[in-house]
Amino acid sequence: IMHLEGFVVNLADTEVNCFLRVGIDLGLENPPPAKGEKGEEGSVSTSRVRDTILGVLTSWRSEALLAPDGKQKLKTDLLRAFHERVPELGVREIYFTDFLVQR
């Protein structure tokens, strides 16, 4: 499991300002090496991981997130983005540890 600090983002709603606060943990196939371990140079940057997540989160609208299947669709979008942009990390699961939409 890779724990990430929480995210607060503006959502893509155009008529009103909406925000999402979300905590995310990632279930990994290939955990990055700890600092100081051999192969550290090849480890995945947290900045790349966070940028991938931010790119997906900011494309969503509040009503889509609040739909009954909204969180599951968001997880699917995040998994697809990780497989495209950071495949070496081997993200298998997305876990929401906090989820709040403010309208």
Buried (B, 14 or more C-beta within 10 A) or exposed (E): EBEBEEBEBEBEBEEEEBBBEBBBBBEBEEBBBEEEEEEEEEBBEEEEBBEBBEEBBEEBBBEBBEEEEBBEEBBEBBBEBBEEBBEEBBBEEBEEEEBEBEE
